[in-house]
Amino acid sequence: MRTRSNSLLMLGLVLVFMIAANAADAPTLTFKFTTVNVSGAIATLLGGINNAGVIVGEYEDKTKVVHCFKLVGSKVTTINYPKAASDGCLHINSDGAIVGFWENSTGISTGFLYQDGEFTDIPGPSGAKSSVAYGINDSGHIVGYYTDSKGKYHGFLKKGTTYTILNVPGAASTLATGINNAGDIVMYYGIGARIASALYNGESYKTINVPHAANSEARDINSTGDIVYEILNSSFAHEEGVLFHGGEYYTVDYPKSATTSGFGINDLSVLVGLYQTKTDGPDQGFKATY
């Protein structure tokens, strides 16, 4: 699914930012990796994991249609948004509420909340032309991003029916990707020809770039402040996962992989993402404990 137009990993390509990253100086932390793939799928991506260990993500079937799914133990449940051309699940909270997006036949995305067997659209603030619901915490607060009439990306926080627009000062585009139970929000944004990451605490934005990485994308944050990142090189040909934990940054590389990307993290030291054994795919899901 590296070429999937409707997945969360296409965001860097949509923004068209050239990046260069190097986490070679990261210290060592022990990760225990497990491959997690949907049976019969040609590609699998894991987007989020809650504290009960329930995983959500997306998979590509043999007809190359992308589907949202939930994994409980070894049981996969496909969650198809009605009449959507494709869809994907990006995060799940402790109550089992899932956020993600669906796409219509023209490729326009709309965020959704899936809870108790029902879908609710998350279209973004008034005037939004497309949206993605990316993260949700145990209070049901949702973060994501939307595009305006000029095609510019803005982050958002949704509490109940109220949207708060999130724009990092000076950024060309902002995408909010994760929120923890304290309400801390991680995001990444474009500034010049770079991608940078920020933490928003409800009052101010703080830069949280991976050291020695020219560009970095924060994807999720847990209740202890651990953050999972994806960093890429200048040609988008190589991805690395990075974990911020205990004040240090650690490289997350699936063994013998060509690329690794981290996307979701829970409060019990488990993160999820994808890896590739060769740079042109296919994507394979993983979870890792640390």
C-alpha positions as CSV (number, residue, x, y, z in Angstrom):
1,M,0.0,0.0,0.0
2,R,3.0,2.3,-0.3
3,T,1.2,3.8,-3.3
4,R,-2.2,3.9,-1.5
5,S,-3.8,7.3,-2.2
6,N,-6.2,7.0,0.7
7,S,-3.9,6.0,3.6
8,L,-2.4,8.0,6.3
9,L,1.1,7.6,4.9
10,M,0.2,9.5,1.8
11,L,0.1,12.7,3.8
12,G,3.8,13.4,3.4
13,L,3.4,12.9,-0.4
14,V,0.3,15.2,-0.5
15,L,2.2,17.9,1.3
16,V,5.1,17.5,-1.2
17,F,7.8,18.3,1.3
18,M,11.3,17.1,0.7
19,I,12.8,15.7,3.8
20,A,16.1,14.3,5.1
21,A,16.5,12.5,8.4
22,N,19.1,10.6,10.3
23,A,18.6,8.9,13.7
24,A,21.9,7.1,13.7
25,D,22.9,8.5,17.0
26,A,19.8,7.2,18.8
27,P,20.5,5.1,21.9
28,T,19.6,1.4,22.2
29,L,16.3,0.1,23.6
30,T,15.1,-3.5,23.4
31,F,12.0,-4.0,21.2
32,K,10.1,-7.3,20.9
33,F,8.5,-7.4,17.4
34,T,5.5,-9.4,16.2
35,T,4.3,-9.4,12.6
36,V,0.5,-8.7,12.4
37,N,-1.0,-9.2,8.9
38,V,-4.6,-9.7,7.8
39,S,-5.0,-13.1,6.2
40,G,-5.5,-13.0,2.5
41,A,-4.6,-9.3,2.2
42,I,-1.8,-8.1,-0.1
43,A,-0.8,-5.3,2.3
44,T,-1.5,-4.4,6.0
45,L,-1.0,-1.2,8.0
46,L,-1.6,-0.9,11.7
47,G,-2.7,2.6,12.8
48,G,-3.6,2.4,16.5
49,I,-3.7,0.3,19.6
50,N,-5.6,0.8,22.9
51,N,-4.8,-0.3,26.4
52,A,-6.8,-3.6,26.0
53,G,-4.5,-4.5,23.1
54,V,-7.2,-4.0,20.4
55,I,-5.6,-2.9,17.1
56,V,-7.1,-1.0,14.2
57,G,-5.7,-0.3,10.8
58,E,-6.3,-0.8,7.1
59,Y,-5.6,-3.6,4.6
60,E,-5.6,-3.9,0.9
61,D,-7.5,-6.8,-0.6
62,K,-6.7,-8.8,-3.7
63,T,-8.8,-6.3,-5.8
64,K,-6.6,-3.5,-4.4
65,V,-9.5,-2.0,-2.4
66,V,-8.4,-0.6,1.0
67,H,-10.6,-1.5,4.0
68,C,-10.7,-0.5,7.7
69,F,-10.4,-3.3,10.2
70,K,-10.3,-4.1,13.9
71,L,-8.2,-6.9,15.4
72,V,-9.1,-8.4,18.8
73,G,-6.6,-11.2,19.6
74,S,-6.5,-13.2,16.4
75,K,-10.0,-12.2,15.2
76,V,-10.1,-9.6,12.3
77,T,-13.3,-7.7,11.8
78,T,-13.6,-5.7,8.6
79,I,-15.4,-2.3,9.1
80,N,-16.7,-1.0,5.8
81,Y,-18.2,2.5,5.7
82,P,-21.5,2.2,3.7
83,K,-21.0,2.8,0.0
84,A,-17.5,4.1,0.4
85,A,-14.9,3.5,-2.3
86,S,-12.4,2.8,0.5
87,D,-11.8,3.5,4.1
88,G,-9.2,3.2,6.9
89,C,-9.1,3.0,10.7
90,L,-6.5,5.2,12.4
91,H,-7.0,5.0,16.2
92,I,-9.1,3.4,18.9
93,N,-9.7,4.4,22.6
94,S,-10.3,2.3,25.7
95,D,-14.1,2.3,25.1
96,G,-13.6,0.9,21.6
97,A,-14.5,4.1,19.8
98,I,-12.6,4.1,16.4
99,V,-11.7,7.1,14.2
100,G,-10.6,7.1,10.6
101,F,-11.8,8.2,7.2
102,W,-13.7,7.1,4.2
103,E,-13.3,8.1,0.6
104,N,-15.9,8.6,-2.2
105,S,-15.4,7.6,-5.8
106,T,-13.6,10.9,-6.6
107,G,-11.0,10.4,-3.8
108,I,-12.5,13.0,-1.4
109,S,-12.0,11.9,2.2
110,T,-14.3,12.5,5.2
111,G,-13.4,11.6,8.8
112,F,-15.6,9.3,10.8
113,L,-16.2,8.0,14.3
114,Y,-17.3,4.4,14.6
115,Q,-18.8,3.4,17.9
116,D,-21.4,0.7,19.0
117,G,-21.8,-0.4,15.4
118,E,-22.6,3.1,14.0
119,F,-20.8,5.6,11.9
120,T,-20.8,9.3,12.5
121,D,-19.2,11.6,10.0
122,I,-16.5,14.0,11.3
123,P,-16.5,16.5,8.4
124,G,-14.3,19.2,10.1
125,P,-15.2,22.8,10.8
126,S,-17.5,24.9,8.7
127,G,-16.1,25.4,5.2
128,A,-13.9,22.2,5.2
129,K,-13.7,20.5,1.9
130,S,-12.2,17.2,3.1
131,S,-11.2,15.7,6.5
132,V,-9.5,12.9,8.3
133,A,-10.2,11.9,12.0
134,Y,-6.8,10.7,13.2
135,G,-6.7,10.3,17.0
136,I,-9.1,9.9,19.9
137,N,-8.6,9.8,23.7
138,D,-10.7,8.1,26.4
139,S,-12.7,11.3,26.9
140,G,-13.8,11.0,23.2
141,H,-11.9,14.1,22.1
142,I,-10.9,13.8,18.5
143,V,-8.0,15.3,16.5
144,G,-7.4,15.3,12.8
145,Y,-7.0,17.6,9.9
146,Y,-9.1,19.1,7.1
147,T,-8.5,21.1,3.9
148,D,-10.0,24.5,3.2
149,S,-11.3,25.9,-0.1
150,K,-7.7,26.7,-1.1
151,G,-6.4,23.2,-0.4
152,K,-4.5,24.2,2.7
153,Y,-4.3,21.7,5.6
154,H,-5.3,22.6,9.1
155,G,-5.4,20.5,12.3
156,F,-8.5,20.3,14.4
157,L,-9.6,19.3,17.9
158,K,-13.2,18.2,18.3
159,K,-14.8,18.2,21.8
160,G,-18.5,17.3,21.5
161,T,-19.8,19.4,18.7
162,T,-17.1,22.1,19.1
163,Y,-14.1,22.3,16.8
164,T,-10.9,24.1,17.6
165,I,-8.7,24.8,14.7
166,L,-5.0,24.0,15.2
167,N,-2.4,25.9,13.2
168,V,1.3,25.9,14.3
169,P,2.4,29.6,14.0
170,G,4.3,30.2,10.8
171,A,3.4,26.8,9.3
172,A,2.2,26.3,5.7
173,S,0.1,23.3,6.8
174,T,-0.7,21.5,10.1
175,L,-1.9,17.9,10.6
176,A,-2.9,16.8,14.2
177,T,-2.3,13.1,14.6
178,G,-2.6,12.0,18.3
179,I,-4.1,13.0,21.6
180,N,-3.6,11.5,25.0
181,N,-5.9,11.4,28.1
182,A,-4.3,14.6,29.5
183,G,-5.3,16.4,26.3
184,D,-1.7,16.8,24.9
185,I,-1.8,16.8,21.1
186,V,1.0,15.9,18.7
187,M,1.1,17.1,15.1
188,Y,3.4,17.7,12.2
189,Y,3.5,20.7,10.0
190,G,5.2,22.1,6.9
191,I,7.5,25.1,7.2
192,G,9.4,26.1,4.2
193,A,10.7,22.9,2.6
194,R,10.7,21.0,5.8
195,I,8.4,18.8,7.9
196,A,8.6,19.5,11.7
197,S,6.6,18.2,14.7
198,A,4.9,20.0,17.6
199,L,3.2,19.3,20.9
200,Y,0.2,21.4,21.8
201,N,-0.9,21.5,25.5
202,G,-4.0,23.5,25.0
203,E,-2.3,26.8,25.3
204,S,1.0,26.8,23.4
205,Y,2.9,24.9,20.7
206,K,6.3,23.4,21.4
207,T,8.6,22.0,18.8
208,I,9.4,18.3,19.3
209,N,11.6,17.3,16.4
210,V,13.7,14.1,16.5
211,P,17.4,15.2,17.1
212,H,19.6,14.8,14.1
213,A,16.6,14.5,11.8
214,A,16.1,17.3,9.4
215,N,12.4,16.5,9.3
216,S,10.1,14.4,11.5
217,E,6.5,13.4,11.8
218,A,5.0,12.9,15.3
219,R,2.2,10.3,14.9
220,D,0.9,9.5,18.4
221,I,1.4,10.2,22.1
222,N,0.5,8.1,25.2
223,S,-0.4,9.2,28.8
224,T,3.2,9.1,30.0
225,G,4.3,11.3,27.2
226,D,5.9,8.7,25.0
227,I,5.7,9.7,21.4
228,V,6.0,7.6,18.2
229,Y,7.4,9.2,15.1
230,E,8.0,8.5,11.4
231,I,11.1,10.0,9.8
232,L,11.9,9.8,6.0
233,N,14.8,10.6,3.8
234,S,14.8,13.4,1.1
235,S,13.5,11.1,-1.7
236,F,10.7,9.5,0.4
237,A,12.5,6.2,-0.3
238,H,13.3,5.2,3.3
239,E,11.2,5.4,6.4
240,E,12.3,4.9,10.0
241,G,10.3,4.7,13.2
242,V,11.5,6.6,16.2
243,L,10.2,6.4,19.8
244,F,10.6,9.2,22.4
245,H,10.7,7.5,25.8
246,G,12.1,8.6,29.2
247,G,13.7,11.7,27.7
248,E,15.5,9.8,25.0
249,Y,14.9,9.0,21.3
250,Y,15.2,5.4,20.1
251,T,15.2,4.0,16.6
252,V,12.4,1.5,15.8
253,D,13.6,-0.8,13.0
254,Y,11.8,-4.1,12.4
255,P,14.5,-6.8,12.0
256,K,15.8,-7.2,8.4
257,S,13.4,-4.6,7.1
258,A,14.1,-2.0,4.4
259,T,11.7,0.5,6.0
260,T,9.8,0.8,9.3
261,S,7.1,3.3,10.2
262,G,5.5,3.8,13.7
263,F,2.0,5.1,14.0
264,G,0.2,4.2,17.2
265,I,1.1,3.7,20.9
266,N,-0.7,2.8,24.0
267,D,0.0,3.3,27.8
268,L,1.4,-0.2,28.2
269,S,4.6,0.2,26.2
270,V,3.2,-1.2,22.9
271,L,3.5,0.5,19.6
272,V,2.2,-0.5,16.1
273,G,3.0,0.4,12.5
274,L,4.3,-1.2,9.4
275,Y,7.4,-2.4,7.8
276,Q,8.6,-3.5,4.3
277,T,11.3,-6.1,3.5
278,K,12.0,-4.1,0.3
279,T,11.4,-0.5,-0.4
280,D,8.6,-1.1,-3.0
281,G,6.5,-3.1,-0.6
282,P,4.3,-4.8,0.3
283,D,3.4,-3.2,3.6
284,Q,3.3,-5.5,6.6
285,G,1.9,-4.7,10.0
286,F,3.8,-5.1,13.3
287,K,3.4,-4.5,17.0
288,A,6.4,-4.0,19.3
289,T,6.7,-4.0,23.1
290,Y,9.5,-2.1,24.8
